[in-house]
Structures are given as C-alpha cells and as structure tokens.
C-alpha cells in the first residue's frame, strides 16, 4: 500500500502544527506568485416564489440586475486568500476592465495584460435566501482572444515580470496556460490543474488535483494507482489529491500517507475551497514545513473556509480559533485598536464565575458585534480585594471565561483600573454591572456609549466566599 494514515494536530512540544504555521507567518514575510486563469464570481440574491405560465420553470425576481456581491475567482481567489496573512502575493494573469477594478477594490497586487476585446469569464450564481438556484457562466473561449496573441501576451508580457521564488499555477482551463508551460515550472511550483495531460506539468514541485481530476488524468479510481501514475508523469516531489472534505491523499517517491481531519464542521459553501487549500499549502511550504504539516495546515484552513460564504478569505485568528478556541480569545490589546466591528468593553476580577457574571456578559455581548473582557491580574486583585484573593489565578480565570461563547476576546491589566486599556482600545460601548451612575464608571469620559447592567442582590464573589466559609 502506498498510503498510511496520520492524525490531526501533531504536537511540537506545546505547539500544534497550526500554531507553528501562524508563528512562522507572523515572523517571516513571504513573496508568492499566483499565476493563471482569472475569473469573476458574481452572487445574486433574488426572490423565486412562482412558476412561469409560459414554461414550467421558476421566475426570478430582483429589484436590479446588478450583482449583490462580486469577488475575484479562479487564480484571483487564490491570491485573495492571502489578504490577512504576512504575504506579498502578486497575481499574474489576464484582466479586462471589470477584473482590473475588482482586483483594486479587493487589494490584489496584479501584473496583467489587457488585450483589446479580452473578456474575463464570469460565473453568476443565483440564490434564494441561502439556497442556490442556478449558475450562469458568461465566457468566451480563450478570453475571447486569438490563441496566438494570447500565447504571445502570456510569455512576453506576463512571464517576463514574474520573479517570485514560489509560484502557484492555478489552471481553470480557460486559456491562460498553453500546451507548453515548461518555463513556468522553474523554481518551486505548486500546480492546481484542471485538465491533462499530467505530463504537461512535468518538473513541478507539488501537483495538486482533486479526486475527480485525478481520475480523469489517470483513468482509474484507485488512489494508490492515481498517486503512482501522477508521480511518474509529473516527476513531482509530491502529489496531493484532495477528496472533498473527507481526506487528503499524499504520494511521495519513498511512500505516502492519508490525512484525515478529526473536527466535523458545518459546510456552508465549498465554492473556491480548492483555491484556499492551494494558497495555504504553498504558504506553509514556503516556510519550510514538512509535507505532512503543509497538508494539515491546508486541510484545516479549508475547513475554516467552507464555513464562510462568497470566497471570503480566512484569517489567522479564525485558524487559531479552529485549532485552539481558548488561546484564540487571549489577545494583545493592540490587536483590537484597528477593527471592522463594533466592540463592547467590560472589566472585572471574575474570580469565581457565577450567575450574575454570566448575565452581565450576555447583556454586554448583545450591545455590540464583539465583546472584550478585561481581567485584573492576580497582583491587581490582591491590592483591591485583600489577602486570600484571588481564589483562582489569572490563567484559570481566563480559561473559564474563554469557554463562554459570548466572550470574544480576553485581555488583562495590572493597574487598579482599566483606564489605560480603554484609552488604547477606544471601545464603542463600555458596560459595567452594579449600582453605578455612568459618571462613576472608569472610562466614561473616553467612551460615548456607557451601559449599566443592574446589580443582582446576593450574587457576588464576596457573598459566595462567605457562604462557603460559613457552610
């Protein structure tokens, strides 16, 4: 047998594979080229509640013919997945004015050629609420350009600009790549193929088809045979076959393995999941991680991606949350300064978590998109509460709060009050529980919206400690 099983989340000391990847990415910026077929993904949200009297087909109704959401697709989506990572990603491909504007809007660094008459393929997807109804593809063969002119443009105007050490070749069979791609295969290359022959990509570093593509390329459904054939025909260092969200089959010349994730996730959309996989596989490989680590990173990144919609790029925070929900909530306050969500701030010792705490935190979360809880350090609690406090050390208090789904972020402070934190973070809402007036709450002069959650009689940590001592 060519394959063997490996489990998820291999540990390196106390560091998981994903944490290792995120730490490498934080410290080291990489230059990655994404080369290939640029597409446009349009999403339309329509009503469909009647059948046409002309034919037995549904009638679509919308207020406008303009798409509700437009995203870069194909190679564009691969490059888009690097948005939140420490990567200088450059997209090389063809672009009409529509794609050029789309790339600029989504922050893509693109080196492209626009020949007169060129038209990027468009995939129009129609949804009724969250239910997909149909897809309408608008495309002309070879980007509506003469093949000779297309090849000249690819080689002369695009290939000549590519200088990155690692390249992702994203082939959607729309015409960017010709029969001869040998010049693209210099250096480290990750190939995501659509059509054969596989030998066309001979000399690539990693060859990454999905299971259906591997079947078409080899003529067999036997995974071991697929890996043997593709390793031989591509002379790749590794062949990586993705099998939807079930597993990943990896072939190497000495042997191979199967990677199976252990976390079940709710799949919302798998559109472009292969693009995310290819992007994170390449990024992990660029950091010198082993192929088993690279596959784990790419698979788990894909697991995060399919829980989102509309080609939305994943973030390092989401990867960490997927890997270790507790650690993901413990953040540096600086990370909350620049944000694209409303934030509620509350603080306290939270020494022994009880019902009144939970009610306060639920209320605080209801006031904003995200909730950050600022905890007094052990030294701060001792100064404020006296000897014998805290009962639970800071690490324990953080762990208890982190398991609450309505707590998004946790920070700590060593001072007697959180005024410096509030001044730094500038939350949108400040929330405190107890019998206070807004003017009595620390930070009220720094935050426009101050909320007070009513004090619950007899529900406090001090009261609980008294009851325990007297029992």
C-alpha positions as CSV (number, residue, x, y, z in Angstrom):
1,X,0.0,0.0,0.0
2,X,1.2,3.5,-0.9
3,X,-0.8,5.3,1.8
4,X,-0.8,5.3,5.5
5,X,-2.9,7.2,8.0
6,X,-1.8,10.2,10.0
7,X,-3.9,12.0,12.6
8,X,-4.7,15.7,13.1
9,X,-2.9,18.3,15.2
10,X,0.5,16.8,15.6
11,X,2.2,18.5,18.6
12,X,5.6,20.1,18.6
13,X,6.3,20.4,22.3
14,X,3.3,22.5,23.3
15,X,2.8,24.0,19.8
16,X,0.4,22.5,17.4
17,X,1.0,22.5,13.6
18,X,-1.3,25.4,13.1
19,X,0.2,27.5,15.9
20,X,3.7,26.7,14.4
21,X,2.5,27.8,11.0
22,X,0.9,31.1,12.3
23,X,4.0,31.9,14.3
24,X,6.3,31.3,11.3
25,X,4.0,33.5,9.2
26,X,4.0,36.3,11.8
27,X,7.7,36.4,11.9
28,X,8.6,35.9,8.2
29,X,7.0,37.7,5.2
30,X,7.0,35.6,2.0
31,X,6.8,36.6,-1.7
32,X,4.4,34.3,-3.6
33,X,3.3,34.5,-7.2
34,X,-0.2,33.3,-8.2
35,X,-0.3,32.6,-11.9
36,X,-3.3,31.5,-14.0
37,X,-6.9,31.9,-15.0
38,X,-8.6,35.0,-13.6
39,X,-12.3,34.7,-13.2
40,X,-15.1,36.8,-11.7
41,X,-17.6,35.4,-9.2
42,X,-20.9,37.2,-9.0
43,X,-23.6,36.5,-6.4
44,X,-27.3,37.5,-6.9
45,X,-29.9,37.3,-4.1
46,X,-33.3,37.0,-5.7
47,X,-36.9,36.0,-4.9
48,X,-38.4,33.0,-6.6
49,X,-42.0,32.2,-5.4
50,X,-43.9,31.4,-8.6
51,X,-43.8,29.2,-11.7
52,X,-43.8,30.8,-15.2
53,X,-47.1,30.5,-17.1
54,X,-45.0,30.2,-20.3
55,X,-42.9,27.1,-19.3
56,X,-42.8,25.1,-16.1
57,X,-39.8,27.0,-14.8
58,X,-39.2,29.2,-11.8
59,X,-39.4,33.0,-12.2
60,X,-36.6,35.0,-10.7
61,X,-37.4,38.5,-9.3
62,X,-34.9,41.2,-8.2
63,X,-35.0,44.9,-7.9
64,X,-31.9,45.3,-10.1
65,X,-29.7,43.4,-12.5
66,X,-26.6,44.4,-10.5
67,X,-24.9,41.5,-8.5
68,X,-25.2,41.8,-4.8
69,X,-21.6,40.6,-4.2
70,X,-18.6,40.3,-6.6
71,X,-15.4,38.5,-5.7
72,X,-12.2,37.6,-7.6
73,X,-12.4,34.0,-8.7
74,X,-10.0,31.3,-10.0
75,X,-6.4,32.5,-9.6
76,X,-7.8,35.7,-8.3
77,X,-9.4,33.8,-5.4
78,X,-6.1,32.1,-4.6
79,X,-4.4,35.4,-4.3
80,X,-7.3,36.8,-2.3
81,X,-6.8,34.1,0.4
82,X,-3.5,35.7,1.4
83,X,-5.3,39.0,2.3
84,X,-4.9,38.6,6.1
85,X,-1.5,36.9,6.1
86,X,2.0,38.1,6.1
87,X,2.5,37.6,2.4
88,X,3.4,39.8,-0.6
89,X,1.2,38.0,-3.1
90,X,1.4,39.0,-6.7
91,X,-1.3,37.8,-9.2
92,X,-0.2,37.3,-12.8
93,X,-3.0,36.9,-15.4
94,X,-5.2,38.5,-17.9
95,X,-7.6,41.2,-16.9
96,X,-10.3,43.2,-18.5
97,X,-11.5,46.5,-17.0
98,X,-14.1,44.7,-14.8
99,X,-11.4,42.4,-13.3
100,X,-8.9,45.3,-13.0
101,X,-11.4,47.3,-10.9
102,X,-12.3,44.2,-8.9
103,X,-8.7,43.5,-8.1
104,X,-8.1,47.0,-7.0
105,X,-11.2,47.0,-4.8
106,X,-10.1,43.8,-3.1
107,X,-6.5,44.9,-2.6
108,X,-4.9,42.5,-5.1
109,X,-1.4,43.3,-6.4
110,X,-1.8,42.3,-10.1
111,X,0.5,42.2,-13.0
112,X,-1.7,41.7,-16.1
113,X,-2.2,42.3,-19.7
114,X,-5.4,43.7,-21.2
115,X,-5.6,43.0,-24.9
116,X,-8.4,44.7,-26.9
117,X,-11.5,42.6,-26.8
118,X,-10.3,40.5,-23.9
119,X,-13.1,39.3,-21.6
120,X,-12.7,37.5,-18.3
121,X,-15.1,34.6,-17.6
122,X,-17.9,35.4,-15.2
123,X,-19.7,32.9,-13.0
124,X,-23.1,34.2,-12.0
125,X,-24.7,32.4,-9.0
126,X,-28.3,33.0,-8.0
127,X,-29.6,32.4,-4.5
128,X,-33.0,32.5,-2.9
129,X,-32.1,33.2,0.7
130,X,-29.3,30.7,1.4
131,X,-30.5,28.2,-1.2
132,X,-28.5,28.1,-4.5
133,X,-30.9,28.1,-7.5
134,X,-28.7,28.1,-10.6
135,X,-25.4,29.2,-12.1
136,X,-25.0,31.1,-15.4
137,X,-21.5,31.2,-16.9
138,X,-20.6,34.0,-19.3
139,X,-17.4,33.3,-21.1
140,X,-15.8,33.1,-24.5
141,X,-13.1,30.6,-25.3
142,X,-9.5,31.7,-24.6
143,X,-10.7,35.0,-23.0
144,X,-12.2,36.0,-26.4
145,X,-8.6,36.4,-27.8
146,X,-6.8,34.8,-30.7
147,X,-4.8,31.9,-29.3
148,X,-1.5,33.1,-30.9
149,X,-2.0,36.6,-29.5
150,X,-2.9,35.0,-26.2
151,X,0.3,32.9,-26.0
152,X,2.4,35.9,-27.0
153,X,0.9,38.0,-24.3
154,X,1.3,35.3,-21.6
155,X,5.0,34.7,-22.4
156,X,6.2,38.2,-23.3
157,X,4.2,40.5,-21.1
158,X,3.4,38.3,-18.1
159,X,6.1,35.6,-17.6
160,X,8.8,38.2,-18.1
161,X,7.6,40.0,-15.0
162,X,7.5,37.0,-12.6
163,X,10.4,37.0,-10.2
164,X,8.9,35.3,-7.1
165,X,10.7,32.3,-5.6
166,X,7.5,30.2,-5.2
167,X,4.6,30.1,-7.7
168,X,1.1,28.7,-7.6
169,X,-0.1,27.8,-11.0
170,X,-3.9,27.9,-11.0
171,X,-5.3,26.3,-14.1
172,X,-9.0,26.5,-14.7
173,X,-8.7,25.6,-18.4
174,X,-9.9,29.0,-19.5
175,X,-6.9,29.6,-21.8
176,X,-4.2,31.3,-19.8
177,X,-1.9,28.3,-20.0
178,X,-0.9,26.9,-23.4
179,X,0.4,23.4,-24.2
180,X,4.0,24.4,-23.3
181,X,4.2,25.5,-19.6
182,X,7.8,24.4,-19.0
183,X,9.0,28.0,-18.5
184,X,6.6,28.4,-15.6
185,X,8.0,25.3,-13.8
186,X,11.3,26.9,-12.8
187,X,11.8,27.1,-9.1
188,X,9.3,25.9,-6.5
189,X,5.8,25.4,-8.1
190,X,2.5,24.2,-6.8
191,X,0.2,23.2,-9.7
192,X,-3.6,23.1,-9.3
193,X,-4.6,21.5,-12.6
194,X,-7.9,21.3,-14.4
195,X,-7.1,19.3,-17.5
196,X,-4.4,17.0,-18.7
197,X,-2.2,15.6,-19.7
198,X,-0.4,15.4,-16.4
199,X,2.9,15.2,-18.2
200,X,2.4,18.8,-19.3
201,X,3.4,19.8,-15.8
202,X,6.5,17.6,-15.6
203,X,9.0,19.1,-13.2
204,X,6.6,20.8,-10.8
205,X,7.2,20.6,-7.0
206,X,3.7,19.8,-5.9
207,X,0.9,18.5,-8.1
208,X,-2.5,19.1,-6.5
209,X,-5.6,17.8,-8.3
210,X,-8.8,16.9,-6.6
211,X,-10.1,13.3,-6.7
212,X,-12.3,13.8,-9.8
213,X,-9.4,15.5,-11.7
214,X,-7.0,12.7,-10.7
215,X,-9.5,10.1,-12.0
216,X,-9.7,12.0,-15.4
217,X,-5.9,12.3,-15.6
218,X,-5.2,8.7,-14.8
219,X,-8.3,6.7,-15.9
220,X,-8.6,5.0,-12.5
221,X,-10.4,5.4,-9.3
222,X,-7.8,3.6,-7.3
223,X,-6.0,6.2,-5.2
224,X,-2.7,4.3,-4.9
225,X,-2.6,3.9,-8.7
226,X,-3.5,7.6,-9.2
227,X,-0.6,8.6,-7.0
228,X,1.9,6.3,-8.7
229,X,0.8,7.4,-12.2
230,X,0.9,11.1,-11.4
231,X,4.2,10.9,-9.6
232,X,5.7,9.2,-12.7
233,X,4.1,11.5,-15.3
234,X,4.8,14.8,-13.4
235,X,8.1,13.9,-11.7
236,X,6.8,16.0,-8.9
237,X,8.3,15.8,-5.4
238,X,4.8,15.4,-4.0
239,X,1.3,14.6,-5.4
240,X,-1.5,15.8,-3.2
241,X,-5.0,14.6,-4.1
242,X,-7.9,16.3,-2.2
243,X,-11.1,14.3,-1.7
244,X,-13.7,16.9,-0.9
245,X,-13.7,17.5,2.8
246,X,-13.1,13.8,3.7
247,X,-9.4,13.4,3.4
248,X,-6.2,14.2,1.5
249,X,-4.1,11.6,-0.2
250,X,-0.3,12.3,-0.5
251,X,2.2,10.5,-2.7
252,X,5.9,10.8,-2.4
253,X,8.6,8.7,-4.2
254,X,9.5,6.9,-0.9
255,X,5.9,6.3,0.0
256,X,2.9,8.3,1.1
257,X,0.1,8.9,3.6
258,X,-3.5,9.9,4.1
259,X,-4.5,12.9,6.1
260,X,-7.9,12.8,7.8
261,X,-9.2,15.7,9.9
262,X,-10.9,14.9,13.2
263,X,-13.1,18.0,13.5
264,X,-16.5,17.9,11.9
265,X,-17.5,21.3,10.5
266,X,-20.8,22.6,9.1
267,X,-20.2,23.2,5.4
268,X,-21.9,26.4,4.3
269,X,-20.2,26.8,0.9
270,X,-17.4,24.9,-0.8
271,X,-17.0,27.3,-3.7
272,X,-13.3,28.0,-4.1
273,X,-12.3,25.7,-1.3
274,X,-9.5,24.3,-3.5
275,X,-8.2,27.8,-4.0
276,X,-7.8,28.2,-0.2
277,X,-6.2,24.8,0.1
278,X,-3.6,25.6,-2.6
279,X,-2.8,29.0,-1.1
280,X,-2.2,27.7,2.4
281,X,-0.4,24.7,1.1
282,X,2.0,26.9,-0.7
283,X,2.4,29.3,2.2
284,X,3.2,26.5,4.6
285,X,5.7,25.0,2.2
286,X,7.4,28.4,1.7
287,X,8.1,28.4,5.5
288,X,10.0,25.1,5.2
289,X,7.3,23.0,6.9
290,X,7.2,19.2,6.1
291,X,4.7,18.0,3.6
292,X,2.6,16.4,6.4
293,X,2.5,19.7,8.2
294,X,1.7,21.6,4.9
295,X,-1.2,19.3,4.2
296,X,-2.6,19.6,7.7
297,X,-2.4,23.4,7.5
298,X,-4.1,23.4,4.1
299,X,-6.8,21.0,5.1
300,X,-7.7,22.8,8.3
301,X,-7.6,26.1,6.5
302,X,-10.1,24.7,4.1
303,X,-12.3,23.5,7.0
304,X,-12.5,27.1,8.1
305,X,-13.1,28.4,4.6
306,X,-16.1,26.2,3.9
307,X,-17.9,27.6,7.0
308,X,-17.9,31.0,5.3
309,X,-19.6,32.4,2.1
310,X,-18.7,34.2,-1.1
311,X,-15.0,33.4,-1.4
312,X,-14.4,35.2,1.9
313,X,-10.7,35.0,2.8
314,X,-9.8,33.2,6.1
315,X,-7.8,35.0,8.9
316,X,-5.1,33.8,11.2
317,X,-7.5,34.4,14.1
318,X,-10.0,32.0,12.6
319,X,-7.3,29.4,12.1
320,X,-6.3,29.7,15.7
321,X,-9.9,29.7,16.9
322,X,-10.4,26.5,14.9
323,X,-7.3,24.9,16.4
324,X,-7.5,26.2,20.0
325,X,-10.6,28.2,20.9
326,X,-9.2,29.1,24.3
327,X,-5.9,30.5,23.0
328,X,-7.6,32.4,20.2
329,X,-9.5,34.6,22.6
330,X,-6.4,35.7,24.6
331,X,-5.3,38.7,22.6
332,X,-2.9,41.6,22.8
333,X,-4.9,44.8,23.3
334,X,-3.1,46.4,20.3
335,X,-4.9,43.9,18.1
336,X,-8.3,45.4,18.9
337,X,-7.3,49.0,18.0
338,X,-7.8,48.7,14.2
339,X,-11.1,46.8,13.7
340,X,-14.1,46.5,11.4
341,X,-16.7,45.6,14.0
342,X,-18.4,47.3,17.0
343,X,-16.8,46.4,20.3
344,X,-18.1,46.3,23.9
345,X,-15.7,46.5,26.8
346,X,-16.3,45.2,30.3
347,X,-13.9,44.5,33.1
348,X,-13.6,42.9,36.5
349,X,-11.9,40.3,38.6
350,X,-14.3,37.5,37.7
351,X,-12.6,35.4,40.5
352,X,-15.4,32.8,40.9
353,X,-17.6,32.8,37.9
354,X,-21.3,32.9,38.9
355,X,-24.8,33.5,37.5
356,X,-24.6,37.3,37.8
357,X,-21.4,37.3,35.8
358,X,-22.9,35.3,33.1
359,X,-25.9,37.5,32.8
360,X,-23.7,40.6,32.7
361,X,-21.5,39.1,29.9
362,X,-24.6,38.0,27.9
363,X,-26.0,41.5,28.1
364,X,-22.7,43.2,27.2
365,X,-22.3,41.0,24.1
366,X,-25.8,41.9,23.0
367,X,-24.8,45.5,22.7
368,X,-22.1,45.1,20.0
369,X,-20.7,42.7,17.4
370,X,-17.8,41.6,19.7
371,X,-17.2,41.6,23.5
372,X,-13.8,42.0,25.1
373,X,-13.4,41.3,28.8
374,X,-10.5,42.9,30.7
375,X,-9.3,40.9,33.7
376,X,-7.4,42.2,36.7
377,X,-4.1,40.4,37.1
378,X,-3.5,38.4,40.4
379,X,-1.5,41.3,41.8
380,X,-4.2,43.8,40.9
381,X,-6.9,41.6,42.5
382,X,-4.8,41.3,45.7
383,X,-4.5,45.0,46.1
384,X,-8.2,45.6,45.5
385,X,-9.7,42.7,47.4
386,X,-7.1,41.9,50.1
387,X,-5.4,38.8,51.4
388,X,-6.6,35.5,50.1
389,X,-7.7,36.8,46.8
390,X,-7.9,35.9,44.1
391,X,-9.2,32.4,44.7
392,X,-8.4,31.5,41.1
393,X,-5.2,32.6,39.4
394,X,-5.4,34.7,36.2
395,X,-4.8,31.7,33.9
396,X,-7.7,29.8,35.4
397,X,-10.0,32.8,35.2
398,X,-9.1,33.3,31.6
399,X,-9.8,29.7,30.8
400,X,-13.2,29.9,32.4
401,X,-14.2,33.0,30.5
402,X,-12.9,31.7,27.2
403,X,-15.3,28.8,27.2
404,X,-18.3,31.2,27.1
405,X,-19.4,31.6,23.5
406,X,-20.5,35.2,24.1
407,X,-17.0,36.2,25.1
408,X,-14.9,37.0,22.0
409,X,-11.6,38.5,23.4
410,X,-9.9,38.5,26.8
411,X,-7.1,40.9,27.9
412,X,-5.6,41.6,31.3
413,X,-4.3,44.6,33.1
414,X,-2.0,45.1,36.2
415,X,-3.2,48.5,37.2
416,X,-6.0,49.2,39.7
417,X,-8.3,50.4,36.9
418,X,-8.5,49.7,33.2
419,X,-8.4,53.3,32.1
420,X,-5.2,52.9,30.1
421,X,-6.7,49.9,28.3
422,X,-9.9,51.8,27.5
423,X,-7.9,54.7,26.2
424,X,-5.9,52.4,24.0
425,X,-8.7,50.3,22.6
426,X,-11.3,53.0,22.3
427,X,-14.3,50.6,22.5
428,X,-17.6,51.6,21.0
429,X,-19.5,50.7,24.2
430,X,-18.5,50.5,27.9
431,X,-20.5,48.1,30.0
432,X,-20.4,47.6,33.8
433,X,-22.6,45.7,36.2
434,X,-23.7,47.1,39.6
435,X,-25.3,50.1,41.3
436,X,-23.4,52.8,39.5
437,X,-24.2,56.0,37.7
438,X,-22.4,56.4,34.3
439,X,-20.2,59.1,35.8
440,X,-18.8,56.7,38.4
441,X,-17.6,54.2,35.8
442,X,-13.9,54.3,35.0
443,X,-13.5,55.3,31.3
444,X,-16.9,57.0,31.0
445,X,-15.1,60.1,29.7
446,X,-13.4,58.1,26.9
447,X,-16.5,56.2,25.6
448,X,-19.6,57.9,24.3
449,X,-21.9,54.9,25.0
450,X,-21.9,53.7,28.6
451,X,-24.3,50.9,29.7
452,X,-25.1,49.7,33.2
453,X,-26.3,46.2,34.0
454,X,-28.4,46.1,37.2
455,X,-26.8,44.7,40.3
456,X,-28.3,41.3,41.4
457,X,-28.8,41.2,45.2
458,X,-26.8,38.5,46.9
459,X,-25.0,37.4,43.8
460,X,-21.3,38.3,44.2
461,X,-18.0,36.6,44.6
462,X,-17.6,38.0,48.1
463,X,-21.0,36.6,49.1
464,X,-20.1,33.2,47.6
465,X,-16.9,33.1,49.6
466,X,-18.8,34.0,52.8
467,X,-21.3,31.2,52.2
468,X,-18.6,28.7,51.6
469,X,-16.7,29.7,54.7
470,X,-19.9,29.5,56.8
471,X,-21.1,26.2,55.5
